[in-house]
Amino acid sequence: METSYTFQLLDGPHITDEQLKACATLFSNNYGVWAPDAPAPLKPGGRVRMSAAKLRKECLSDLDKSLIVTCSLEGELVGHACVTKWSYQRAYVGWVTQLVVDSRHRRRHIATNMLRMLKQHHPWVDDVTIIGIASSHPAACNSLCNIFDGNTRDVDLPFITLHAAAVLACSPIPYLSAAPPCGALAGSPGNSYSANTSFFVDHAEPLGILQLYVKDDKWAFGELLPGHEFLVLTPVPGHR
């Protein structure tokens, strides 16, 4: 971890409107653009944008169960991870609802270090038995796996298959509860461990990164389908 970066945990009930606006701006400027085949009213090639109100609603709907981990450089926000949790099998599922790093600061382990800070320094994770993410970006999946389950090659795929449908179905996040598991997770043709979230972000950058993971034999989640996101679920050590 570079000492010039400052990491901070923000408890949900104490997150200010200004902090939400800063996170929404970071997302809007850095997350990506809509795919060429994105359906109306989405505008192909246009920036995927997020307002502070939408961020709160979709990523931090239950503030008492939510956190934001931020990364700053000389006072400028360069990364954030939004997380929340919901009840599942007498415990909780933790979910990374948004993970963004400024494009100028990527490949510096910022995403991994934000999640590591969550794991090591906050009681939020104490009653979380499973943690997950839905993402089209292999680097985001890799960050979660590095912290909780080793890597993106040797993950416990049967564990994901066992829990995927039930975890999504009981989620309070609408785009997750409405997303059917697909490919290998649904016992249908194809090797994709993904969910159909109808999120038509452009896949040019993720596919480029995915090719590197596949080439180095570091990938177990299969292909990336249009409008889909990889679904990663890992047991939290100590709660397996």
Residue pairs with C-beta under 8 A, 6 or more apart in sequence:
1 7
1 109
1 113
2 108
4 73
4 74
5 71
5 72
5 73
5 78
5 108
5 110
5 113
6 71
6 72
6 73
7 69
7 70
7 71
7 113
7 114
7 117
8 69
8 70
8 72
9 67
9 68
9 69
9 117
9 118
9 121
9 122
10 19
10 67
10 68
10 69
10 70
11 67
12 60
12 62
12 63
12 64
12 65
12 66
12 67
12 68
12 84
13 63
13 64
15 60
15 63
15 68
17 52
19 68
19 70
20 52
20 55
20 56
21 52
22 77
23 52
23 55
23 68
23 70
23 77
23 80
23 82
23 98
23 100
24 50
24 51
24 52
24 54
24 55
26 77
26 78
26 79
26 80
26 100
26 102
27 48
27 49
27 50
27 55
27 98
27 100
28 47
28 48
28 49
28 50
29 47
29 102
30 100
30 101
30 102
30 103
31 47
31 48
31 50
31 100
31 201
32 47
32 48
32 201
32 202
32 205
33 44
33 45
33 46
33 47
33 48
33 201
33 202
34 42
34 43
34 44
34 45
34 46
34 47
34 48
34 200
34 201
34 202
35 44
35 200
35 201
35 202
35 203
35 226
36 44
36 45
36 202
37 44
37 200
37 226
38 44
38 200
39 200
42 200
45 202
48 201
55 82
55 98
56 63
58 97
58 173
58 174
58 175
59 66
59 82
59 84
59 97
59 98
59 173
60 66
60 68
60 82
60 84
60 97
61 84
61 172
61 173
62 84
62 86
62 172
65 84
65 85
65 86
65 92
65 124
66 82
66 83
66 84
66 85
67 82
67 83
67 84
67 118
67 122
67 124
68 80
68 81
68 82
68 83
69 80
69 81
69 83
69 114
69 115
69 117
69 118
70 77
70 79
70 80
70 114
71 77
71 78
71 79
71 80
71 101
71 105
71 110
71 113
71 114
72 78
73 105
77 102
78 101
78 102
78 104
78 105
78 110
79 100
79 101
79 102
79 105
79 110
79 111
79 114
80 98
80 99
80 100
80 114
81 96
81 98
81 99
81 100
81 111
81 114
81 115
81 118
82 96
82 97
82 98
82 99
83 94
83 95
83 96
83 97
83 118
83 124
84 94
84 95
84 97
84 173
85 92
85 93
85 94
85 95
85 124
85 128
86 92
86 93
86 95
86 170
86 171
86 172
87 93
87 170
88 129
88 130
88 166
88 167
88 170
89 129
91 127
91 128
91 129
91 130
91 239
92 127
92 128
92 129
93 128
93 129
93 130
93 131
93 132
93 167
93 170
93 171
94 124
94 125
94 128
94 130
94 131
94 132
94 236
95 131
95 132
95 133
95 171
95 173
95 176
96 115
96 131
96 132
96 133
96 135
96 140
96 144
97 173
99 111
99 114
99 115
99 133
99 135
99 140
99 143
101 110
101 111
106 139
111 139
111 140
111 143
112 142
112 143
112 146
112 147
115 143
115 144
115 147
116 147
118 124
118 125
119 125
119 147
119 148
125 131
125 236
128 236
128 239
129 235
129 236
129 239
129 240
130 163
130 167
130 233
130 234
130 235
130 236
130 239
131 144
131 148
131 233
131 234
131 236
132 144
132 167
132 231
132 232
132 233
132 234
133 140
133 141
133 144
133 232
134 176
134 179
134 195
134 197
134 229
134 230
134 231
134 232
135 141
135 229
135 230
135 232
136 199
136 201
136 203
136 206
136 224
136 228
136 229
136 230
137 205
137 206
137 209
138 152
138 206
138 209
138 210
138 213
138 219
138 221
138 230
139 209
141 152
141 221
141 230
141 232
142 151
142 152
142 213
142 218
144 232
144 234
145 151
145 152
145 155
145 232
145 234
148 234
148 235
148 236
148 237
149 155
149 156
149 234
149 235
151 218
152 213
152 218
152 219
152 220
152 221
153 217
153 218
153 219
153 220
154 220
155 220
155 221
155 232
155 234
156 234
156 235
157 184
157 193
157 220
159 233
159 234
159 235
160 185
160 193
160 231
160 232
160 233
161 184
161 185
161 193
163 233
164 181
164 185
164 195
164 231
164 233
165 180
165 181
165 185
167 233
168 176
168 177
168 179
168 180
168 181
168 195
168 231
169 177
170 177
171 177
175 197
175 198
175 199
176 195
176 197
179 195
179 196
179 197
179 198
180 186
180 195
180 196
181 194
181 195
181 231
182 188
182 190
182 192
182 194
182 195
182 196
182 225
182 228
183 189
183 190
183 191
183 192
183 193
183 194
183 222
183 223
183 225
184 190
184 191
184 192
184 193
184 222
185 192
185 193
185 194
185 195
185 231
190 222
190 223
190 225
191 222
191 223
192 221
192 222
192 223
192 224
192 225
192 228
192 230
193 220
193 221
193 222
193 230
193 231
193 232
194 221
194 222
194 224
194 225
194 228
194 229
194 230
194 231
195 228
195 229
195 231
196 225
196 227
196 228
197 227
197 228
197 229
198 227
199 227
199 228
199 229
200 226
200 227
203 224
203 226
206 224
207 224
210 219
210 224
213 219
221 230
221 231
221 232
224 230
